[in-house]
Amino acid sequence: MLAHRVPLLIWVLGIRCWVLGKYTRDVPDHIGAMRSGNRYNSCLGDMMPARDLYHNVVKTALINDGWKVTHDPYRLEYGGKNAYIDLGAERATFDAVLAAERGTTRIAVEIKTFSGLSVLTDLQQAVGQYLVYRTWMRTVEPERQLYLAVDVETAQSVFAQEFGRIVADDIQMGLIIVDLRLERIVEWKHSPTTGGP
């Protein structure tokens, strides 16, 4: 009985691979979000990001803070693998003493919602992803700094608590804390300079 279904299964999988290969990048975000926060094309091996619940709010908060969003998403390639960080942004830095432009600060921002069943599992996934991205970026684009963007509630319930704070402090995780209602950045943590990049 199963032998009669095998050709049908192979045909369905072949069509699925062709469709995904052709249309994965064009699937709307709400469809991609149905698969654990990512769109995965198993035929091509590409992981495409599904936008987090407050992707646009964080993007607006960066713009309100004077950043120019340059990548949405920011593609990071290393060792033949692609990763997609939610946003890439930059802004000119000024020397207040000389009243002149000093250069450009570049950042990459990974947005996390911490909406899973276990906050510890969410933290483990966020930290692992952050460390992989940061390690690759230090090799590929060392001048770009990586940040994890979270809302105020997550900052208070995870990163202000001992179990989350010790991890963020130990790995010097760059954090952007965003007020979702006001669409504003309220705090930059573990920035190499005071008050943000």
N, C-alpha and C positions, 0 to 999 in steps of 0.2 A: 504493500500500500504506500509506504514511504517512497519507494523507488519511482512511482508515478508522479510524485510531487517534486522530486529533485529537479527535473528540467524546468518546471515552473518557478521554483525557488531561484535557480540560477538566472533565469530570464528576469525575474523581478529585481534581484540584486544588481544585475547588469544595467537595467534601466535606472535603478536608484543611483548607482555610481555615475552614470552619464548625466543624470539630472543634477545631482549634487555637484559634480565637477563643473557643470556649466553654470549653475545658478546659486551656488552657496553664497557667494559674495553679494547677491542681489536679494536674498531672503530678508523680509522686514524683520526688525529687531524683536518685535513681540513674538514672532514665530521661533526665532533662534533662542529666545530666552526660555522656551519650554524645555530645553535639554540642559539642565544643570548650569545655566548661565553662559553656555557657550554653543556656538554652531561648529560642529565637527564634521569635516568631510573625510570619512575614513578611506575613501578611494585615493585622495590626493595627500592625506596626512597634514592638512592645514587646519589649525585651530583659529577660528574666527570669533572675535569677541561679540557677545551680546551685551548690550548696554545695561549697566546697573540701573536700579530704580531712579536714582537721582543724578544720572549722567549730565543732563542738560543744566541742572541747578549748579553743579560743580563747575561746569564750563562757564556759565554766566558769572559765578563768583570769581573765577580767575580773571575774566574780562573786567569785572567791576574793580578788581584789585590792580588793574593796570597791565595785565598780561595779554599778549597776542597769541591766540591759539593757532598753532602752525600745523598740527597733525591731529586728526580725529578719525581713526586711532593712529598712534605712533608705532610704526613697524620696526621691530628690532630683530636683526638676523645675526645668528652666530652658529658656527659649526654645521651649516646646512639646514638649520631649523629656524622657523619664524615664530616670533612672539608678538603679540599686539597689546601694547600698553594703552590705556584708555585715551590719554591726551598728551600731546607735546605742546609746550608753550615757551615763549621767550619774551624778554623785555630788556630795554636798554637800562644800563646802570650808570648812574651819574656820580661824579665826585663833587660833593657839596663844597669843598674848599676851593677847588678850581672852577666850579660851576661849568663843568664840561662832561661830555659823555665819556665813560670809562670803557665801555664794552657792552656785550650782550650776555645776559644770564639765561641759560636754557635749562628747562626742567621737563621731566616726564611725570605724569600723574596717573597712578592706578587707583581707581575708585572702588571701594568695598562697602557693602551694605550690612554685613554681619546679620543676615536674616535667616540663617539655617537653624536646625533643631538644636545644635550644640554650639555655644559661643566658643568653647575650646577648639572644636573642629574648625570653625570659621577663622579663629586666630592662627591655628596651625597652617591652614591653607594660605592665608594672607601673608604670613611670615615666609613660608616656603617660596611663594610666588615672588615676593619682594626680593628675597635673597638671590634667586635665579636672575631676575631682571637686573638687579644692581650689579651682580658679578659680570654679566654680559656687557652692560653699559660701560663699566669701568674699562673694558677692553676695547669696545667698538667706538664709544663716544664719551671719553672720560670727563669732558667738560660739562656734560648734562647731568643734573642731579635728579634722583628719583624720590618721589613722595607718594605716600599712601594717603588718599583723601577719605575721611570719614565724617559722619555727621556728629553734632554735639552729643547726642545721646550715646552713640557708640564710644566716643572719646571718654565720656564719664563712666560708662558701664564696663568698658574693657581696658582702655589705656590709662585711666586714672586709678584703676584697681591694681593691687600689688601683683597679681598674676600676669597682667598685660604690661604694666609699666616696666617690670624687670626685663622683659623680653625686648621691648622697644628701646629701653636704655642700653641694654647690652649690645644690640646690633646697630645702635645709633640710627634707628628707623626715622626717616623724615616723614613727619605727619602734617597734613593740612586738615584743620578742623573747620567745618563749614556749617553755618547756620542755614538750614534748608529753607526756613520761612523767609528770611531776609535776603537769601542768595548772596551771602557775604562770607568771606573767610574771617574767622574770629581769632585764629591762632595758627602760627607755624611752630612746629616743635622739631628739635634736633637739626636746626638749620645751621650751616657753618657760620652764618652771620646773625646778629641779633635781629629778631622781628621778622624774619623771612629772608628769602634769597635776595 
